[in-house]
């Protein structure tokens, strides 16, 4: 995690703890990405009200932070280099696995939030089904470090797939 991501992780952790939320920082970041990928967060100004509803508390005091995160995620999603960075603590393999599962849970929560999902291709449905399985991974599961890196990359690319497919469908439908 770079310094900016560490700052976001720490600030989100404090905010969520103060709200007594069940979401982790990784899960919250995943939710933001899922909301964006599914087209439910079309502007940074919608981030605060949608996330406040999601976490069950007012997070307006974090509007600047959430705006930064939204802008960075949008740039990463729109990058032709597929640069999406998942907010995952890389301190240990166990923490990476836990955070990856939580990020994926958050992503799926964001994608499903508010309904009205775009019709997705068979490939995207398959990727979303895989993400459901990945979100269920636990520390009891034996995973090789190389496999963990492969799964991490698969999650990143699946998130991009949902974003690109959703936004291409919106563009071609004129929405």
C-alpha positions, 0 to 999 in steps of 0.5 A: 500500500502506498502512503496515500492508500495507507492514509485512506485505509487509516481514515476509513478505519477510524470513521467506520469504527466511530460509526460502529460499522461492521464494514472494514476499510477494505470492504468500504473501498470495495463498496465504493468501487462496486457502486461505481462499476455498476453505475450507482455512483456517477458523481463524487457528490453522491458518494457521501449520501450513498455511503452514509446509507450503506454504513448506517451513519452520517459520514459527511465529515469525510466528504473530502476523503471520499471525494479523493477516493472516488476521483482516484477510483474513477481515474483507475477504472477509466485507465487503459492500463487497468490500474485499479488498486484495491485497498488491501493491507499487505502487511501479511499473507493472512491480512491480504487474504482477509482484506481481499475477501472483504474488498470483494464482499464490499464490491458485490454489495456496491454492485447490487446496491439499489438494483437496476443492474445492467444486463451483463454478458455471460463472461461478466456473470461468470466473473461475478459468480467467481467473486461470490466464491472469492468473498467466502475465502477464509483464513482456514483456506490454504492458499499459496502466495502465488495463488493469492496474487493470481486471485488478487489480479482476477478480482481487479480485472473482474471489477474492470470488466463490470465497470467497462461493460456497465458504462459501455451499455450506458453509453450505447443506450444513451443513458 
